[in-house]
Amino acid sequence: MIAPSFRRQALRDCAALASAALGLRLAALLILPRILGSEYPGYYDDGAYVAMARVWAGFPGEHVVIHPPGYPLFLAPFCLLGSAGLSLALLAQAALSSATVALAYLMAAVLGASRPAACLGGVLCAINPMFVFFSTRFMVETLFVFLVLAFFLLWLKAWNDGDARLAAAAGVAGGLSALTRGVILPFGGVLALAALWAGNRDKRRLSLVGACGIAWALTMTPWTVRNALHHGRFIPVSMQGGWNLYEGLTIDLDEIRRSRPAAMGAEAAALGLKDPFAVDAHFGRKAAGWIRENPGRFAGLALRKALRFWRPWPYPPHPASARALTGIFYVALFSLAIAGLCMGAASHPAWIFPLAWCAHLTVMHAVFAGNLRYRLPLEPMVAVFAGVGLSRLLSKTGIDMLIK
């Protein structure tokens, strides 16, 4: 439950945090294109997502099975609005990213954090440079982070209150998250195990898992049925596991960014593989064969990828100044998060769920293809931990009284 000491101020706090975050993101929309240029090479998925969205909006083209439909569907209505539509989409993303800041505050409150800790966690989300940057890109991160935070907020409230309806609402948010990025789909099993541990096998608590799981499955069912009818295969969300597994068998920076996907595409073309299912199956078999022959190397590779997943700085081609400033932010964020965990941030039993999410994403991207942007969905949790740590440190000086 939200602590009574600041329940009344929660709405005002959320409004203030979201407004400040929105101002920062709108400024980024105006400034970043001038600094980075319109053809910034940092990421290359923007055009692909816009193309997929145009198909959903009714323009000529084919739906792809290798990407989830969530983000293209989010963009599709904006594609119907002409040249101004995509600009409006970026404004909508800025609003979503700002709302995520408020959700992080509320999640901290539901987990029993103090008002200063919740406010500081929200501030850290508001100024997170990666959140700001991706709110200006046509990429899935902003929408996915918002949906993940909505899922966790609803689930944690359901867990605290023992409310099956809230658990079902969390399941809907979880299903929408999975339809936006499939990496959350296996987390359903992790959630059940965490609930078993945190609930001490309490049947009433475990029933919440059932309500969440049923709603989650029902939310995804129409898309899964559509895939079965259209492709004649069971595809819950999307189909690219084999490709992603093989693509992830490297830590070479150039291969990660460009050359490995390009080489894989050239290999598929040389083999005459045009069907996406055949391409995915080919690289899945190739990856599995390499892992069987090199289990030790695979384990070492996975460990190094897990460590890199938590690196503070992005790699080139981002400008050196941006990488340095981002690195400074993350060193501070991670240090404060560790301090928060050591100072009792995880004393509430429900903290097992955000911690399990952090572990889940780390393991998934230690095995499959990894990228620093794939860490964004767990960074609001890290910000909440850090807010607790910073609040505890400030309380020793009395500065936190300014927030109370």
Secondary structure, DSSP 8 states (H G I E B T S, - for coil): ---GGGTTTHHHHHHHHHHHHHHHHHHHHHHHHHHH-TT-TT---HHHHHHHHHHHTT-SS---SSS-SHHHHHHHHHHTTGGGHHHHHHHHHHHHHHHHHHHHHHHHHHTT--HHHHHHHHHHHHT-HHHHHHTTSSSTHHHHHHHHHHHHHHHHHHHHHT-HHHHHHHHHHHHHHHTT-GGGTTHHHHHHHHHHHHTTT-HHHHHHHHHHHHHHHHHHHHHHHHHHHHHSS--SS---HHHHHHHTS---HHIIIIIHHHHHHHHHHHTT--SHHHHHHHHHHHHHHHHHH-HHHHHHHHHHHHHHHT-SS--TTS-HHHHHHHHHHHHHHHHHHHHHHHTTGGGSGGGHHHHHHHHHHHHHHHHS---GGGGGGGHHHHHHHHHHHHHHHHHTTTGGGGT-
